Amino acid sequence: MELVFTSATPENIAEIPGVICFINAKHPCFNQKVDWYREQYERGLRMVACFEKSAMKKCIGFIEYVPVESCWRPIEGTNYMMIHCLWINGKAIQHQGIGGQLLDLVEKSARQLGMDGVCTVTSDGSFMADRSIFEKHGFVESDTEGKEQLLVKPFTNSVDVSIVQQRMKPSDFSKPTMIYTGQCPWISRFVTEVQPVLEELSLDFDFIELDTPEKAQNAPSLYGSFNLIINGKIVADRNISITRLKNILKKELGI
């Protein structure tokens, strides 16, 4: 398989199929992510899409990364590159080294910028890459929180990166609350689609958008981009379906 890697820029990102988390380009959240990316590009955020050379219209994987100082996870540090997302589209092309090549591109970029290493947040749960591919490429566990792990690959003796300890707590919210960012278009899509459902059920939810990296670094969950809080606890911290939401509401609120 001959691969082609295409770097997204503010000028070309809307024309790269699949790089926006494989969301349909006709959906409003596609353009929302494009606008978000253009804003964050100035803060060092980058995305690289992968294609098979013989099928350049179908993205088969992508990676999103940013200097840790401007990351959208509750991680703090200096002079590290944070990987937000690593995604390979479909089991049929997994375990062929595509993810490793994307990781190599990020490592090369971080080294060229004189950084001390690369880091990421992985999870034993769904909707995030698990730790195995990163450990295979030299990452080691630096810290943990629940089912999530902070993994690092240092280039030097400096490991100035850690989980933010003092941040928003679920118990701070007495009302049902959704806390989210624009980093993931699937989260943005869910937040839009859930509004009429809550109106139909006559449910009063608070919606809090974390619209800067600094605010996202204060998010209750380590994933950061989505926090559904009911009865003072996080009941979902990943993208969920409307059906899943209704099941949660039935369990937590008896609806």
C-alpha positions in Angstrom: 0.0 0.0 0.0 1.5 3.3 -1.1 0.5 6.1 1.2 0.2 9.8 0.7 0.2 12.2 3.7 -1.5 15.6 3.3 -1.1 18.4 5.8 -4.2 20.5 6.4 -3.8 24.3 6.2 -6.3 27.1 6.7 -6.4 27.3 2.9 -6.9 23.7 2.0 -8.6 22.0 5.0 -12.2 22.3 3.6 -11.0 20.5 0.4 -9.4 17.4 2.1 -12.0 14.7 2.3 -12.2 12.9 5.6 -9.8 15.0 7.6 -12.6 16.6 9.6 -13.2 13.4 11.6 -14.9 11.7 8.6 -18.0 13.9 9.1 -20.1 14.6 6.1 -18.9 17.8 4.4 -22.5 18.9 3.9 -23.2 18.9 7.6 -23.0 22.4 9.3 -20.6 21.0 11.9 -18.1 20.3 9.1 -17.7 24.1 8.5 -17.8 24.7 12.2 -14.7 22.5 12.6 -13.1 24.2 9.6 -13.5 27.6 11.3 -12.3 26.2 14.6 -9.2 24.8 12.9 -8.4 28.0 11.2 -8.5 29.8 14.5 -6.4 27.2 16.3 -3.8 26.9 13.5 -2.3 30.2 14.7 -1.7 28.5 18.0 0.2 25.6 16.4 -2.6 23.1 15.9 -2.0 20.8 13.0 -3.8 18.0 11.2 -2.4 15.4 8.7 -4.6 13.2 6.6 -3.5 9.9 5.1 -4.6 8.5 1.7 -3.8 5.4 -0.3 -2.2 6.8 -3.5 -4.6 4.9 -5.7 -7.7 6.3 -3.9 -7.0 10.0 -3.1 -10.7 10.8 -2.5 -10.9 8.5 0.5 -9.1 9.5 3.7 -8.0 6.4 5.6 -6.6 8.0 8.7 -5.7 11.3 10.3 -3.8 12.8 13.3 -4.4 16.1 15.1 -1.8 17.6 17.4 -0.8 20.9 19.0 1.7 22.3 21.5 0.7 21.2 25.0 0.3 24.8 26.1 -2.6 25.2 23.7 -4.1 21.7 24.0 -7.8 21.0 24.5 -7.3 18.4 27.3 -6.9 19.0 31.0 -3.1 18.6 30.6 -0.5 21.2 31.6 3.1 21.5 30.6 5.7 23.2 28.5 7.6 22.4 25.3 5.7 19.1 24.5 3.6 18.3 21.6 0.1 16.9 22.5 -1.7 14.5 20.2 -5.5 15.1 20.4 -6.6 12.4 18.0 -5.3 9.5 16.0 -7.8 7.7 13.9 -7.6 4.9 11.3 -10.8 4.5 9.3 -11.9 0.8 9.5 -10.6 -2.4 10.8 -9.7 -3.7 7.3 -6.7 -1.3 7.2 -5.7 -1.4 10.8 -2.4 -3.0 11.9 -0.7 -2.0 8.7 1.6 0.6 10.1 -0.5 3.6 9.1 -0.9 4.9 12.7 2.8 4.4 13.3 3.7 6.5 10.3 1.3 9.3 11.5 3.0 9.2 14.9 6.4 9.4 13.3 5.3 12.6 11.4 4.3 14.2 14.7 7.5 13.2 16.4 9.5 14.6 13.5 7.6 17.9 13.8 8.2 18.1 17.5 11.9 17.5 17.2 12.2 20.1 14.4 10.6 22.6 16.8 13.1 21.7 19.5 10.5 20.2 21.8 11.3 17.9 24.7 8.8 15.2 23.7 5.3 14.1 22.6 2.4 13.3 24.8 -1.2 12.1 24.5 -4.2 10.9 26.5 -5.4 7.4 25.9 -8.3 5.4 27.3 -9.5 1.9 28.2 -12.9 3.1 27.2 -14.4 3.9 23.8 -14.0 6.8 21.4 -10.3 7.3 22.0 -7.2 5.5 20.9 -6.0 2.9 23.4 -2.5 2.9 24.7 -1.1 -0.1 22.7 -0.1 1.7 19.5 1.6 4.5 21.5 3.5 2.1 23.8 4.6 0.2 20.7 6.2 3.5 19.5 8.0 4.3 22.7 5.4 6.1 24.8 5.3 5.3 28.6 2.7 6.0 31.2 3.3 9.2 33.1 0.0 9.6 35.1 -3.5 8.1 35.2 -7.0 9.2 36.1 -9.8 6.6 36.2 -9.8 4.8 32.8 -7.6 7.3 31.1 -3.8 7.5 30.9 -1.3 10.3 30.2 1.4 8.8 28.0 4.7 10.6 27.2 7.6 10.0 24.8 10.5 12.2 26.1 13.3 13.3 23.8 15.3 14.8 26.7 15.4 14.5 30.5 12.5 17.0 30.8 9.0 15.6 31.4 7.2 18.8 32.2 3.7 17.6 31.5 1.0 16.4 33.9 -2.8 16.1 34.5 -4.3 19.3 35.8 -5.4 18.6 39.3 -7.3 21.8 40.3 -10.2 22.1 37.8 -14.0 22.0 37.6 -15.6 19.2 39.6 -18.9 17.5 38.6 -20.2 18.2 42.1 -20.0 21.9 41.3 -23.1 21.6 39.0 -26.5 21.1 40.6 -28.4 21.2 37.3 -28.0 18.7 34.5 -25.2 20.2 32.5 -23.4 19.6 29.2 -19.9 20.9 29.0 -18.3 20.7 25.6 -15.7 22.2 23.1 -15.6 22.7 19.4 -12.6 20.3 19.1 -14.7 17.4 17.9 -17.3 17.9 15.2 -19.3 14.8 16.4 -19.7 16.5 19.8 -20.8 19.7 18.2 -23.3 17.7 16.1 -24.7 16.0 19.2 -25.1 19.2 21.1 -27.1 20.6 18.2 -29.3 17.5 17.7 -30.0 17.1 21.4 -31.7 20.5 21.8 -35.2 19.5 20.4 -35.1 16.2 22.3 -34.7 18.1 25.6 -37.4 20.5 24.7 -39.7 17.7 23.9 -39.0 16.1 27.3 -39.3 19.6 29.0 -35.9 19.2 30.5 -33.8 22.2 31.5 -30.1 21.6 30.9 -27.3 24.1 31.1 -24.9 24.2 28.2 -21.3 25.4 28.7 -19.0 25.7 25.8 -15.3 25.8 26.6 -14.2 28.0 23.7 -10.5 28.4 24.5 -7.7 25.9 25.2 -7.3 27.4 28.7 -11.0 26.7 29.5 -10.7 23.2 28.1 -7.8 22.5 30.3 -10.2 23.1 33.2 -12.7 20.5 32.0 -14.0 17.9 34.5 -13.1 14.9 32.4 -9.7 14.1 31.1 -11.0 13.8 27.5 -12.3 17.3 28.0 -14.3 17.8 24.9 -17.6 16.4 26.3 -18.9 16.2 29.9 -22.5 15.2 30.6 -23.2 15.9 34.3 -26.3 14.8 36.1 -26.8 14.7 39.9 -23.3 16.0 40.4 -21.5 13.3 38.6 -20.2 12.6 35.1 -22.5 10.2 33.4 -20.9 10.4 29.9 -17.6 11.8 28.8 -17.6 10.7 25.1 -19.7 11.3 22.1 -23.1 9.5 22.6 -26.2 8.9 20.6 -29.6 10.2 21.3 -30.7 6.7 22.2 -27.8 6.4 24.7 -28.8 9.8 26.2 -32.4 8.7 26.7 -31.2 5.6 28.5 -29.1 7.8 30.7 -32.0 10.1 31.4 -34.2 7.1 32.3 -31.6 5.8 34.7 -30.6 9.1 36.3 -33.8 11.1 36.2 -36.5 8.4 35.8 -37.6 9.9 32.5 
